[in-house]
Amino acid sequence: MRNLILGAIALVALAGALMAQQASMPETSADTAALQQKIRDLEDRLIALEGQVRLLKSTQATPAATTEAGTPAGSPAAAPTPAAPVATSVTSGGEQLPVYGGASAAAKALNPDISVIGDFIGAAGNSPSLPLAIQQPFQSFQMHESELGLQAIIDPYARGDFFISFGEEGVDLEEGYITFTALPGNFVAKAGKMRSAFGKVNTLHNHVLPWIDRPLVTTNLVGGEDGIDDAGVSLEHILPAPKGFFVDLTGQVFRGDAGDVFHAVNRSDVSTVDHLRVYKDVTESTNLDVGFSYSRGHSADKPGSIIPLNSDFITNLYGVDATLRWKPLRRSIYHSFVARSELIWSQRQQPGAEQRAFGFYTSADYQFGRRWFLGARYDRSDRAQFANLTDTGGSVLLTYWPSEFSQIRGQYRFTRYAENIDAHELLMQVIFSLGAHGAHPF
Amino acid sequence: MKRMLRHCRLLSMLVAGALMWAGLTAPPAEAKKLNVVTSTTDMAALTQEVGGDKITVEAIAKGYQDPHFVEAKPSFLLKLRNADLLVVVGLQLEIGWLPPLINQCGNARVQVGAPGYLDASQFAEILEKPTGEVTRAMGDVHPLGNPHYWLDPDNGRRIARGIAAKLSELDPPDAPYFQQQLQDFEKRLAAAEQKWEAEMKPYRGRKVVTYHNSFPNFAKHFDLNVIGYVEPRPGIPPTPSHTIELIGLMKRENCKVILVEPYFDLKTPNSVASNTGGKVVVYLPSVGGEKQVTNYFQLFDYDIDLLTKALQATQ
């Protein structure tokens, strides 16, 4: 890198000399053309060097880079001076006062991408306090979540992602995993704590949801806001398929703890999640995405119960999800439409009778301007532990994007609980993003 | 215990199956064309010029699509997983969609930093590197410089050289062929450049406005003066107050040409044009923006044709 910078300086000096020479030379056109060509070549080489410097700075800052950044070698003021004195100033850098700002700038190159996403929610309207599980409750004002993301490439074989979720009080590791990206045979493996691949909503962070809350079926059957988010390993592979089809199989094994769905008492009480995804581009702007999920684990206790359930009770979850997306490429930033639905069956063994519950949601979002989205959702779900109790609900939403980095959303939510109690709520949300948050999978 | 054993068995079967599958699908080494995937059509066009018939090349984004906002569709994973080389524009142009594709494709060859990952920005002259503090109050700012650098024939030549070197490195037996192709491309480009420069010469120093800041390299090369943008800040949609300011600026500066990328709405540009007596030109930032524009040369032919007509008409 030092050599590169020196080379660049020498080139600039040489180019300057050539231009000066050119002015004083007799103006024969052949000479001028040759000189112009020479300058062009030098310019090319300079740009190539600049590019390499940029690349080195951005990708592989080595410990040596720290000393370089501390010297004035890279500054434009040093450029016209001959190469030799610059070289001595580099070597004698130890005698100079340390340049703290410069040194930390180079050290930053190896820092992970850091981002914080704030999720502020306000709520109004009646929200009944029921003895049993209810649709995600919200207080009048709440800094619902501050998600800290730390993401970086670890080495040529893997990358790491951490998402640490701060509530107003208390911290939770939402996800923290390593992804092995360079396995043979196109396998992708993950290890750590992660949102499991059960269905669609379960994989999504709060700030990328198309709603403020999560659907009823998630609350009732799949562990609520956190969902099946557990420590374990994951293996994913794209399967061979007819042309145009994308078929992907994911197998995951977790410790077996997930909210009020799964609970592991013994080491052997692991849970599994399997997900098969079939995707097809129907046209250039329309695509269909269908998924089948299965999960098995040991039934968790009722929230608040003191005596742990015997770990012989098993819960099986089955899910089908479908997403239809439309986005015309020429006007992709102005219009889009997404319709999605998830159907989930829960088969839960517990003291007394086995409970077989079913729930689903259907939702649609239409983008009618560069910054405006209109959405609606219908909810219906039995309760996992009392399958004869069924809650229903619906929502309408309006979303505004001041920019890619902030979002303001309003949601009217109606819920009719099985106890025949109605709730009408108005939710407001502001999401704002700081720093470099990695893009999310499709 | 029994259950645990069953899980272990399941897991080991999965792993065994996975390994067998890996063996079956391992690509046969050598004796096939290099499979190149590029993020945009321009990189594909340049790769095609130097790769000739010794490679296959496919772009992810379409030429008429906003390259900042491509969806990371799974169907792109199918392209990426078999790629030997991935050529990207870089400078964070693709930051919103390419990283998850690279992570998920399971192809070790094209991971960032692997030999099959080529960031073409390293070869090109990059303009508008922000100096001083960079914040998002500036809009969707690119801290490493303006990523729309390929609309300068000199950069096209430099990128082609870089790609030729990379292809030669990945496929040494065909290196002489790639060099030959490169020389041929440079020759044709030099001839075309002369023609383009002659066509643009009468309009040197003319002032234009663009919708997004995706024109600086073209403007620099052909000596045009971009005095303003329809967007108040990069990535921020037009606002009434900014539009009024822009109209005032264009009137003061006697600027009559508004260049718009094909993926932007024409409502604001049209109203600006009608208020200033100007002309809206839907220019193409990328190869494939229109059906007939299928290579790097036609891209300049198309844009220069439109531009010279508009500059002529508003003289």
Interface residues (C-beta under 8 A of the other chain):
Chain A: D44 I47 A48 E50 G51 Q52 R54 L55 S58 T59 Q60 I153 P156 Y157 R159 T179 T181 A182 L183 P184 G185 N186 F187 V188 L235 E236 H237 I238 P240 G244 F246 D248 G251 V253 R267 S268 D269 V270 T272 R277 Y279 K280 D281 E284 N287 D289 R325 K327 L329 R330 R331 S332 I333 Y334 R370 R371 S403 E404 F405 A436 G438 A439 H440 P441 F442
Chain B: M1 R3 M4 H7 L10 L11 L14 V15 A18 L19 W21 A22 G23 T25 A26 K62 Y64 Q65 D66 F69 E71 A72 K73 P74 S75 L77 L78 R81 I95 G96 W97 L98 P99 P100 I102 N103 Q104 C105 G106 N107 A108 Q111 V112 G113 A114 D119 S121 Q122 F123 A124 E125 I126 R136 G139 D140 L144 D154 R158 G235 I236 P237 P262 Y263 F264 D265
